[in-house]
Amino acid sequence: MKKTMMLFCICLFHGAAAYAEEATLVRLDNPRVSTGVEIGDVLERTLVIEAKSPYVLPKSSLPLKGEREDGIEIVGVALKSEKAGDGQRYELKLSYQVFAAASKAQVLHLPAMNLALSGGDAAVDIGIPAWHFWYSPLVAGDIHTARRQAQPQRKPALLETGVERLGIALAALLLGLGGLVYINAERRWLPWMGGNFAQAYRQLRKLPLQSGNHVQALVYLHQAFNQVYGQTLFRRQLDGFFAENPQYQSLATEIEDFFQYSETLLFTRESVDSAVLIRRVQQLCRRLRDCERRVT
Amino acid sequence: MASAAADNQLADWRIRALKLEDEVRGVIVGQDAAIRLINIAIFARGHVMLEGGVGVGKTTLLQSVARGIGGAYERVEGTVDLMPNDLVYHTYLGPEGRPQIDEGPLLRAGENLSVFFFNEINRARPQVHALMLRVMAERHLHAFKREYRLPHMIVFADRNQVEKNETFEIPAAARDRFMMEIPIDVPDDMALRKALVFDTRFQHAEKLTQRVESGLLPFNELNDFADVVQQHVQSSAALEDYVMQLWNATQKPQAFGITLDGVDMQRLIQAGASPRGMGMLLKAARVHAWLMDRDYLYPEDIHAVFHEVIAHRLVFNSMYESRRTVLARELTARILQTVAVPA
């Protein structure tokens, strides 16, 4: 009996060694996680087989797409082959989708299979073992349990945002009002700032106290008067200017004087100390700026 | 010493000029501005077009001025059948029954002609305009085989603006020969209007003009004195720049941001003021400065005569010609409001 068993083992080993040489399962990659698999999940197995010539792996020996066994369906079969030494190297990618329905966790498996290679004198098979995994149902219990546990839908409790919203609205309102005031004030930072006389005063302060610059100083101030009046302002129109802009009435005498000496200097050849005149125009312009801002 | 003499001469003539104004103001009420402008034209030696309705006192005004200036005053009525020769001579049958020829209104007074009034000039034909405009420019005329000089003549012409039938519009080139076009309007003041209607002294124009002192100005010295005024009154660089800006504004008002209601500014102006027009503007402005007792031109001197010297020289697109009077007034006013003394 012992002898008989030994002979059977030797024969078995010899057979395995024979086909192992002709075709070899080089690699078998199963899904990385074998727990927590749910209905609809797709599991992939990748096999790499090397077959010596003249053995080949025919497509007819591959499992068919759509085959289903115990709720596991083959949804993808992809075979790639390439030359490897004196034979072929095959990479077979099998995709299984789980359609099993169970109300509690159970062990399922990707099925075992035999891949038959052909082309040689003897038939050669490569056996692929099954791969077991734990199937996890989506819900515990059945629909009756679920119905018992069902609750009416409720909105989640909102955070208290009333104060923040009011603050944002007020800030937007203030910004909008500020923008309107800015635009209404002809893009000055404040309505009483950046007026015509304020601009003229800035220009006058930058004007060097050099000989000949007094004409420019006079023109700066005249330009400010023209802009305030809305048209070119001449001495004979000063009454109209004061009627339209009473805030400057307090400087009526000084303004009259300015127009008088301005006419003399611009339109005659009378000479003047430019530095003194520029300072004088600066002082008047500053006072006019104050009137413009209504701070006097 | 010479300067003092010139100053005295200027002051003396100023007194006379202002006296003439006062005298005419005493006779013609409500026309102070027109009287000042006519006075300026006399001393600037420029011809004047009077613009105004019928019966507003234009003839009386001119007769009064002519009496103050002295010299001869002639008048001709513009009619559709008036011919150029009617200004130069007229024919008639003499006492012996033989045809005779005498000098016409232009030549009758010879060099003593100081004021020639052409009433309703636009009723006359263009050939009459041509003769008048030539005489206005050259101040002499060849007739009767000799040269007639009219060195002291100033032409005042009146345009009938009410009627359009049988009238011949004066072309722009001809208008440019007139230094000024002065509006003569009925005064707005109700008291003055009442006086014009109810005061019997205004019913007799001839008697009225007799109240003006005659020969206030020696008419035959006006040309020489006008040169003195022009040489005396100076202008600064700033003012000259300002005048150049005004000139530009008459040519391209849109470039200065000038707009008029309902007017396409790009199409309004066909031609702005001419160089002759600007020269006349300065001549008139210098006289104004002298009347204001100044040695230098100020912008207000330009303003005082700007509309009257410039408005009639502007050539508008034909679509705006029918509104010329209103548009020209608005445009010159807007130019003066907008253009500033350049820096």
Interface residues (C-beta under 8 A of the other chain):
Chain A: V215 Q216 V219 Y220 H222 Q223 N226 Q231 T232 F234 R235 R236 E263 L266 F267 T268 R269
Chain B: Q234 S235 S236 A238 L239 D295 Y296 L297 Y298 P299 E300 H303 L336 Q337 T338 V339 A340 V341 P342 A343
